[in-house]
Amino acid sequence: MNKLSVKGTSCALGVSGAALYIGCVFIMLTAPKEAVVRFFNSLLHGWDVTAIMRWDMPWWEAVIGVFEIFILGWLVGALFAVIYNLATTTKG
């Protein structure tokens, strides 16, 4: 069985999460508020996100959010690769 690269998997998941976060920021900056709420309500199976949406987030908080999501994605990707490699190398 092939092993996953811990560095490659973690970087891929970190970059993917950061790209999704940036996409979310782009949607919130460019689309009308009603469309944004409708979009995220549909992603969350009808939960009403109106009360938790923040429209006045400073740019520097969004930048910090990108880094936080990258770090969390990196950690999850590394954990996934390690567990996958351990699970596929055991003799069963």
ChimeraX commands (.cxc) that place a marker at each C-alpha (Angstrom):
marker #1 position 0.00,0.00,0.00 radius 0.5
marker #1 position 1.26,3.49,-0.76 radius 0.5
marker #1 position 2.11,5.82,2.09 radius 0.5
marker #1 position 0.90,9.40,2.23 radius 0.5
marker #1 position 3.44,12.16,2.59 radius 0.5
marker #1 position 2.69,13.88,5.89 radius 0.5
marker #1 position 4.13,17.17,4.63 radius 0.5
marker #1 position 2.32,16.99,1.30 radius 0.5
marker #1 position -1.04,15.98,2.75 radius 0.5
marker #1 position -0.91,18.59,5.49 radius 0.5
marker #1 position 0.08,21.36,3.06 radius 0.5
marker #1 position -2.65,20.33,0.61 radius 0.5
marker #1 position -5.34,20.45,3.27 radius 0.5
marker #1 position -4.01,23.71,4.75 radius 0.5
marker #1 position -3.92,25.47,1.36 radius 0.5
marker #1 position -7.35,24.08,0.44 radius 0.5
marker #1 position -8.88,25.40,3.67 radius 0.5
marker #1 position -7.23,28.80,3.22 radius 0.5
marker #1 position -8.50,29.00,-0.38 radius 0.5
marker #1 position -12.04,28.20,0.76 radius 0.5
marker #1 position -11.78,30.87,3.47 radius 0.5
marker #1 position -10.60,33.45,0.93 radius 0.5
marker #1 position -13.49,32.42,-1.34 radius 0.5
marker #1 position -15.89,32.98,1.54 radius 0.5
marker #1 position -14.42,36.44,2.16 radius 0.5
marker #1 position -14.75,37.24,-1.56 radius 0.5
marker #1 position -18.41,36.19,-1.58 radius 0.5
marker #1 position -19.17,38.31,1.47 radius 0.5
marker #1 position -17.44,41.36,-0.06 radius 0.5
marker #1 position -19.04,41.18,-3.48 radius 0.5
marker #1 position -22.53,39.70,-3.16 radius 0.5
marker #1 position -25.60,41.39,-1.70 radius 0.5
marker #1 position -26.28,40.53,1.95 radius 0.5
marker #1 position -29.51,38.69,1.15 radius 0.5
marker #1 position -27.74,36.49,-1.40 radius 0.5
marker #1 position -24.90,35.73,1.02 radius 0.5
marker #1 position -27.33,34.72,3.77 radius 0.5
marker #1 position -29.29,32.56,1.33 radius 0.5
marker #1 position -26.07,30.93,0.09 radius 0.5
marker #1 position -24.80,30.03,3.57 radius 0.5
marker #1 position -28.25,28.97,4.73 radius 0.5
marker #1 position -28.33,26.48,1.86 radius 0.5
marker #1 position -24.86,25.16,2.74 radius 0.5
marker #1 position -25.92,24.61,6.35 radius 0.5
marker #1 position -29.17,22.77,5.51 radius 0.5
marker #1 position -31.46,25.67,6.30 radius 0.5
marker #1 position -29.90,27.00,9.49 radius 0.5
marker #1 position -30.54,30.73,9.63 radius 0.5
marker #1 position -27.11,32.38,9.78 radius 0.5
marker #1 position -28.47,35.93,9.82 radius 0.5
marker #1 position -27.82,36.39,13.55 radius 0.5
marker #1 position -24.20,35.20,13.38 radius 0.5
marker #1 position -23.03,36.92,10.19 radius 0.5
marker #1 position -20.48,39.68,10.74 radius 0.5
marker #1 position -20.46,42.36,8.09 radius 0.5
marker #1 position -17.99,44.75,9.74 radius 0.5
marker #1 position -14.93,42.50,10.08 radius 0.5
marker #1 position -11.64,44.42,9.71 radius 0.5
marker #1 position -9.30,43.24,6.95 radius 0.5
marker #1 position -6.61,42.21,9.43 radius 0.5
marker #1 position -9.01,39.80,11.17 radius 0.5
marker #1 position -9.70,38.15,7.81 radius 0.5
marker #1 position -5.93,37.77,7.23 radius 0.5
marker #1 position -5.53,36.20,10.68 radius 0.5
marker #1 position -8.45,33.90,9.86 radius 0.5
marker #1 position -6.70,32.69,6.69 radius 0.5
marker #1 position -3.59,31.81,8.70 radius 0.5
marker #1 position -5.63,30.11,11.44 radius 0.5
marker #1 position -7.52,28.00,8.91 radius 0.5
marker #1 position -4.24,27.09,7.19 radius 0.5
marker #1 position -2.71,25.97,10.50 radius 0.5
marker #1 position -5.79,23.96,11.48 radius 0.5
marker #1 position -5.92,22.36,8.02 radius 0.5
marker #1 position -2.21,21.59,8.22 radius 0.5
marker #1 position -2.64,19.89,11.58 radius 0.5
marker #1 position -5.67,17.87,10.42 radius 0.5
marker #1 position -3.85,16.87,7.23 radius 0.5
marker #1 position -0.77,15.74,9.17 radius 0.5
marker #1 position -2.90,13.75,11.62 radius 0.5
marker #1 position -4.83,12.18,8.74 radius 0.5
marker #1 position -1.63,11.14,6.93 radius 0.5
marker #1 position -0.07,9.69,10.08 radius 0.5
marker #1 position -3.20,7.70,10.94 radius 0.5
marker #1 position -3.57,6.52,7.33 radius 0.5
marker #1 position 0.06,5.41,7.19 radius 0.5
marker #1 position -0.23,3.57,10.52 radius 0.5
marker #1 position -3.48,1.90,9.50 radius 0.5
marker #1 position -2.14,0.70,6.16 radius 0.5
marker #1 position 1.17,-0.64,7.49 radius 0.5
marker #1 position -0.31,-2.94,10.12 radius 0.5
marker #1 position -0.34,-6.56,9.20 radius 0.5
marker #1 position -3.88,-7.87,9.39 radius 0.5
marker link #1:1,2 radius 0.2
marker link #1:2,3 radius 0.2
marker link #1:3,4 radius 0.2
marker link #1:4,5 radius 0.2
marker link #1:5,6 radius 0.2
marker link #1:6,7 radius 0.2
marker link #1:7,8 radius 0.2
marker link #1:8,9 radius 0.2
marker link #1:9,10 radius 0.2
marker link #1:10,11 radius 0.2
marker link #1:11,12 radius 0.2
marker link #1:12,13 radius 0.2
marker link #1:13,14 radius 0.2
marker link #1:14,15 radius 0.2
marker link #1:15,16 radius 0.2
marker link #1:16,17 radius 0.2
marker link #1:17,18 radius 0.2
marker link #1:18,19 radius 0.2
marker link #1:19,20 radius 0.2
marker link #1:20,21 radius 0.2
marker link #1:21,22 radius 0.2
marker link #1:22,23 radius 0.2
marker link #1:23,24 radius 0.2
marker link #1:24,25 radius 0.2
marker link #1:25,26 radius 0.2
marker link #1:26,27 radius 0.2
marker link #1:27,28 radius 0.2
marker link #1:28,29 radius 0.2
marker link #1:29,30 radius 0.2
marker link #1:30,31 radius 0.2
marker link #1:31,32 radius 0.2
marker link #1:32,33 radius 0.2
marker link #1:33,34 radius 0.2
marker link #1:34,35 radius 0.2
marker link #1:35,36 radius 0.2
marker link #1:36,37 radius 0.2
marker link #1:37,38 radius 0.2
marker link #1:38,39 radius 0.2
marker link #1:39,40 radius 0.2
marker link #1:40,41 radius 0.2
marker link #1:41,42 radius 0.2
marker link #1:42,43 radius 0.2
marker link #1:43,44 radius 0.2
marker link #1:44,45 radius 0.2
marker link #1:45,46 radius 0.2
marker link #1:46,47 radius 0.2
marker link #1:47,48 radius 0.2
marker link #1:48,49 radius 0.2
marker link #1:49,50 radius 0.2
marker link #1:50,51 radius 0.2
marker link #1:51,52 radius 0.2
marker link #1:52,53 radius 0.2
marker link #1:53,54 radius 0.2
marker link #1:54,55 radius 0.2
marker link #1:55,56 radius 0.2
marker link #1:56,57 radius 0.2
marker link #1:57,58 radius 0.2
marker link #1:58,59 radius 0.2
marker link #1:59,60 radius 0.2
marker link #1:60,61 radius 0.2
marker link #1:61,62 radius 0.2
marker link #1:62,63 radius 0.2
marker link #1:63,64 radius 0.2
marker link #1:64,65 radius 0.2
marker link #1:65,66 radius 0.2
marker link #1:66,67 radius 0.2
marker link #1:67,68 radius 0.2
marker link #1:68,69 radius 0.2
marker link #1:69,70 radius 0.2
marker link #1:70,71 radius 0.2
marker link #1:71,72 radius 0.2
marker link #1:72,73 radius 0.2
marker link #1:73,74 radius 0.2
marker link #1:74,75 radius 0.2
marker link #1:75,76 radius 0.2
marker link #1:76,77 radius 0.2
marker link #1:77,78 radius 0.2
marker link #1:78,79 radius 0.2
marker link #1:79,80 radius 0.2
marker link #1:80,81 radius 0.2
marker link #1:81,82 radius 0.2
marker link #1:82,83 radius 0.2
marker link #1:83,84 radius 0.2
marker link #1:84,85 radius 0.2
marker link #1:85,86 radius 0.2
marker link #1:86,87 radius 0.2
marker link #1:87,88 radius 0.2
marker link #1:88,89 radius 0.2
marker link #1:89,90 radius 0.2
marker link #1:90,91 radius 0.2
marker link #1:91,92 radius 0.2
view
